[in-house]
């Protein structure tokens, strides 16, 4: 049930001026990009949509690997738009940035070859509608990369926000895997690859290294239950 608006989400992020500084201390932040990178490719001269781009770090990351790609960014907060524009300019990435004000986006059907949406699904009040909108904008045969937290990690996020260890998640609701898969199916998106990453999101190097070792040992079914970040690579049929 809808209990918040996208504008409520924007207000939270607009009041998080230390977003990048705090995430620089958290190993799991950049892992969203590093872990998903080997699982898909961006075709030459592809049109790519990054939503929610936050401060533009994902676009910067993938533009370095795929320099011919044409990126378009959507941010969920006005402050993110301004910070993303500055970040993109610093890295000489030419990508327009708009602000999401509703689930419906101002792009034609099948506008993009690849859509990236990292840690965004849980912030949208209508996750199934959001996935359907992403599919509408994605070309047939195109790739959707979607990551979102495992619902079992909700207490960890709550405690982290309570102790002010990070910026907090703001308005959100972790979406159960079963519901995500049903939304993919309804939107003509076939899951090509599903992986779940991150057992230890932050801490000293020895602890992070221990987490990496466990991730290499644990089978996929166990990581799917215990790890933090669900990562889906979908193809539109």
N, C-alpha and C positions, 0 to 999 in steps of 0.2 A: 504494500500500500504506500502511496506517495505521502511522505511526511515532511518533505523539504523541497525547495526549488533550486534550480541552477544558480539563481541569483544568491541564494544562501551559501552555496558552495563558493561562488566568486567572492563573497564577503569574507569568508574564512581565509582564502588564499591572499586576498588583498591585505589582510592583517598578519601576514607571515613574511615580513621583510627579510628574515634570515633564512629563507627557504634553501637557497644554494649553499650557504655557509654550513647549515646544519646537515644537509645531505652529503656534503663533502667528507663528513666524519662517519658516514654510515656505508659500510661495504656493499650492502644490498642495493643501494640506489643505482649505481652505474651498472650493476649486474643485470638489471632489467634489459639493458641493451646488449651487453656482452654475452649473456647466456642465450638470447634469442638469435643473435647474429648468424651462428653456423647453421641454423635450422631453415633458412630461406635465402633467396637471392632477389635482388632488384634488377629487372632487365635494363638494358641500355636505353637511355632517353625516356625512362618511365616517368609517369606522373605519380607522385607520392603524396598522400595526405597524412599528416601527423596531428592526431587529436586525442587527448589534450596535450599540446606540445609543452605545457608548463613554461619553463624559461628557455626552451629551444635546445636543450642539451641533446635530445634524441636526434633531431634534424642535423645538428652539427656532427654528431657521431657517424651517422649513416651517409651524410654528404661526403665525408672524407673517404669512405669506402666505395661509394658510388657517385663519382663526380659528375656524371652526365644526367643524373636523375634531377627532375624538376619538382621541388618540394613546395607544398602549401601547408600552412600551419593554422590550427584553430586552438585558441587558448580558452580556458573556462573562467578567466578573471582578467579584467582590464589591466591590472598590475602585471600579470604574466605576459600579456601582449607587449607591453612596453619593455619589460626585461628580456623577452624573447627577441624583439627587434634589435635591441642593443647587443645581445649575445651573438645573433646571426651576423650583424654588421662587423663585430670584432673578428669573426672568423670568415669574413668575406663570403657569406652564404646569402644569396639573393632568393628570399622566400617571403611571400606575403603572409601576414598574420592577421587573423580576424578573431573576434570574440564570440564564443557560443552563448546564445541567449535562449535557445530552445533546442530540442532534439532535432527538429527539422533543420537541414543545412542548405545554404544557397548555392548548391551545385547541381548540375544536370545528372540524369541517370547515367551510370557507367562512365563517370568522369576520370576515374583513377585506376592505375594498374596495380598499385599497392596501397594499403591503408594500414597505418601503425596506430595502435591505441593502447598505451601503456598505463596501467593503474588508473583507469578512468571509469570503467564499467560500474564499479561500486559507488561512484559519486553521482551517477545519473539516476534521477528518480524513477525512470522507466527503462530498466536494462534491456528488456526484450524489444521494445520500440527502438532503442538505441542501436542494437545489433541489426535490426531490420533496415534502419537508415544507413548504416555503414554498408550493408549489402547493396542497397539501392545505388549508392555512389560508386561501387566497385564494378569494374568491367568483368564480364563473363570470363572465367579462367584466371581472374586476378587473385592476388594474395592478401588475406587479412591476417595481421599479427596482433593478437590480443593477449594482454597479461592482466591478471587480477589476483588479489590475495585469496588464499585458502580460508574459508570461513572459520576453521578451527584456530586461526591465529587472531581472531578478533580480541580475545582477552589480552594478548600481548600488545596490540595497538592501543587498547584502552589504558593499560597500565603505563605504557610509554608516554601517552598524552598526559595522564594524571601526574606523573613524576616530572613532566616537562623535559623529557629527554630528547624530544624533537618537536616539530611544528604541529603534530597531531594530524588526524585524518579529516577533521571537520565533518560536515554532513555526509553520511555514507551508509551503505548497508552491504556487507559482503554477500555476494551472490552464490548460492549453492551450485556445485558443478552440474548437477542434474538439470537445473534450470538453464544454465548456460548452453548445455548441449541441445536442449529442446529448442532454444532460441536460434541456435545455428541451423538446426534442421529446418525450422520454419522459414528461415531466410535464405534457403538454398546454398548454405555454406557447409562444405564437407571438411571435417577435421582431418588434415593431412598428417600433422604431428602434434602430439600433446606431451609436454614435459612439465615437471614441477621441480623448482629450484629453491635453494637457500634454506639451510637448517639453522645457521647462526648468522643473523643479519649484521651484527656489529660487535666490536670488542677488540681486544689485543690481537696481534698477529698470530700468536700461537693458538688462540681459540678459533680464529677464522680458519686457520690451516686445518685444525681438527674437524671443523664443519665440512670443509672441502673433501677431506678424506672420507668422512661418513657418506657424503653424497655420491662418491665414486663407488662405495661399497653397497649401499642400499639399492635394492631392486626398484624398478619404476613404480610398482604397485605400492610399495611402502612409502616412497617419496610423495606419491600422489596423496597419501593420507597425512603425512607428517610435515612436509616442507611448506614453505611460505608462499611462493609465487607460482600460480598456475600460468602456463604459457601455451597458447594455442596458435597453430599455423593452419589457417583454413583456406580452401580454394572455392571460389564461387562457381557453381554449376549452372 
